[in-house]
């Protein structure tokens, strides 16, 4: 069930985007996740391949952080280490004061592929996760109410008894997010969750995610290749250098007020300045050589 989903306080937009390699939030007590000096090396027939080198990042509770970079820069590797699917070769990950050594329900992952079981309804797909996480902690009635609540959060309560082949791609991903939310994870890990969707559906999903985060104050790490998506959703954008031995190149603090409207931001000079900072890093400082 690993594929089963804060904003920091708004600040007045500055005239200059803030990019810094620093990864330390203001209050240590607020830190929920500490990624500390991790390296990730994989054995290959031609010798060891170092995918990540000295990656460090701290997240505060309720923070939305996007990882962005060219293909092969180690974004998914970072996510997999946090998820407990990989063990770092050096360094480690601390979540709520405990070392991450294996997958667990406190770290829910939403992949690009929704991974719903096709023979089960939306309700039943979420129910599997709820049963696994809560077991006998909740009564049958409490579980039913909780499942319906989370499907309602993602606007899928009207189709909760439909199977995956009876709903659209965007609706399937909403069910996947509901399944993640129903686990009540400490941190939500999203690996290009909207990458397979058409532009209009993707925009609706982004808006829904902002609504959900505003209500639940989720802590989120999301991988994306979409610069506009990263600026719209994030409190910080972590820009990765090209691999091998990829690391954090720059961190952009997105000091746009919340709630955010994509239509208003489209003509906002500061939004476009932030967007330009990410593009500059990707296409000037980290230009891929063919």
Long-range contacts (C-beta under 8 A, 24 or more apart in sequence): 1-105, 1-128, 1-129, 1-132, 1-179, 1-183, 2-83, 2-85, 2-103, 2-108, 2-109, 3-109, 3-110, 3-111, 3-113, 3-114, 3-115, 3-176, 3-180, 4-105, 4-108, 4-109, 4-110, 4-129, 4-176, 4-179, 4-180, 4-182, 4-183, 5-108, 5-110, 5-176, 5-177, 5-180, 5-181, 5-185, 5-188, 5-190, 5-212, 5-218, 5-220, 6-60, 6-61, 6-62, 6-63, 6-64, 6-213, 6-217, 6-218, 6-219, 6-220, 6-235, 7-62, 7-63, 7-64, 7-213, 7-214, 7-217, 7-235, 7-258, 8-60, 8-62, 8-63, 8-235, 10-256, 10-257, 10-258, 11-255, 11-257, 12-255, 12-257, 13-255, 13-256, 13-257, 13-270, 14-255, 14-270, 15-270, 16-273, 17-252, 17-253, 17-273, 17-274, 17-277, 18-252, 18-253, 18-255, 19-250, 19-251, 19-252, 19-253, 19-277, 19-281, 20-250, 20-251, 20-253, 21-248, 21-249, 21-250, 21-251, 22-251, 23-56, 23-57, 23-58, 23-248, 23-251, 24-58, 25-58, 25-59, 25-60, 25-63, 27-60, 30-60, 30-61, 31-58, 31-59, 31-60, 32-59, 32-60, 32-61, 32-95, 32-96, 32-186, 32-187, 32-219, 33-57, 33-58, 33-59, 33-82, 33-93, 33-94, 33-95, 33-187, 33-219, 33-221, 34-58, 34-93, 34-94, 34-95, 35-78, 35-81, 35-82, 35-91, 35-93, 36-91, 36-92, 36-93, 36-94, 37-90, 37-91, 38-78, 38-81, 38-88, 38-89, 38-90, 38-91, 38-92, 38-93, 39-88, 39-89, 39-90, 39-91, 40-74, 40-77, 40-81, 40-86, 40-88, 40-89, 41-89, 49-244, 50-244, 50-245, 51-77, 51-243, 51-244, 51-245, 51-246, 52-77, 52-78, 52-81, 52-88, 52-245, 52-246, 52-247, 53-245, 53-246, 53-247, 54-91, 54-247, 55-91, 55-246, 55-247, 55-248, 56-91, 56-248, 57-238, 57-248, 59-187, 59-219, 59-221, 60-219, 61-217, 61-219, 62-217, 62-218, 62-219, 63-219, 63-220, 63-235, 63-236, 64-213, 64-218, 64-219, 64-220, 64-222, 64-233, 64-234, 64-235, 64-236, 65-220, 65-221, 65-222, 65-234, 65-235, 65-236, 65-237, 65-238, 66-221, 66-222, 66-223, 66-224, 66-229, 66-230, 66-233, 66-234, 66-236, 66-237, 66-238, 67-221, 67-222, 67-223, 67-224, 67-238, 67-240, 68-223, 68-224, 68-225, 68-227, 68-230, 68-237, 68-238, 68-239, 68-240, 68-278, 68-282, 69-239, 69-240, 69-241, 69-242, 69-246, 69-249, 69-282, 69-286, 70-240, 70-242, 70-282, 70-286, 70-288, 71-225, 72-242, 72-243, 72-246, 73-240, 73-241, 73-242, 73-243, 73-246, 73-286, 74-240, 74-243, 74-246, 75-223, 75-240, 76-191, 76-223, 78-240, 79-109, 79-189, 79-191, 79-221, 79-223, 82-107, 82-187, 82-189, 82-221, 83-107, 83-109, 83-189, 95-186, 95-187, 96-186, 105-132, 105-133, 105-183, 105-185, 106-185, 106-186, 106-187, 107-185, 107-186, 107-187, 107-189, 108-180, 108-181, 108-183, 108-185, 108-187, 108-188, 108-189, 109-180, 109-189, 109-190, 109-191, 110-173, 110-176, 110-177, 110-180, 110-188, 110-189, 110-190, 110-191, 110-193, 111-176, 111-191, 111-192, 111-193, 112-191, 112-192, 112-193, 112-195, 112-196, 113-196, 114-164, 114-169, 114-172, 114-173, 114-175, 114-176, 115-176, 116-164, 116-172, 116-175, 116-176, 117-164, 118-163, 118-164, 118-165, 119-163, 120-163, 121-160, 121-161, 121-162, 121-163, 122-151, 122-156, 122-159, 122-160, 122-161, 122-162, 122-163, 122-164, 122-167, 122-171, 122-175, 122-178, 123-147, 123-148, 123-151, 123-160, 123-161, 125-164, 125-175, 125-179, 126-150, 126-151, 126-175, 126-178, 126-179, 126-182, 128-179, 129-179, 129-180, 129-182, 129-183, 130-182, 130-183, 133-182, 133-183, 133-184, 146-182, 147-182, 150-178, 150-179, 150-181, 150-182, 151-175, 151-178, 153-178, 153-181, 153-212, 153-215, 153-216, 154-178, 154-181, 154-208, 154-212, 155-208, 168-201, 169-196, 169-197, 169-201, 170-197, 170-201, 170-204, 170-205, 173-197, 173-205, 174-205, 174-208, 177-209, 177-212, 181-212, 181-216, 181-218, 186-219, 187-219, 187-220, 187-221, 188-218, 188-219, 188-220, 188-221, 189-220, 189-221, 189-222, 190-220, 190-221, 190-222, 190-223, 191-222, 191-223, 192-223, 192-224, 192-225, 193-222, 194-229, 195-224, 195-225, 195-226, 202-229, 203-262, 206-232, 206-233, 206-262, 207-262, 209-233, 210-258, 210-259, 210-260, 214-258, 214-259, 227-275, 227-278, 227-279, 227-282, 228-275, 230-278, 231-256, 231-265, 231-271, 231-274, 231-275, 231-278, 232-260, 232-262, 232-265, 237-278, 239-278, 239-281, 239-282, 239-286, 241-286, 242-286, 242-288, 249-281, 249-285, 249-286, 250-281, 250-285, 252-277, 252-278
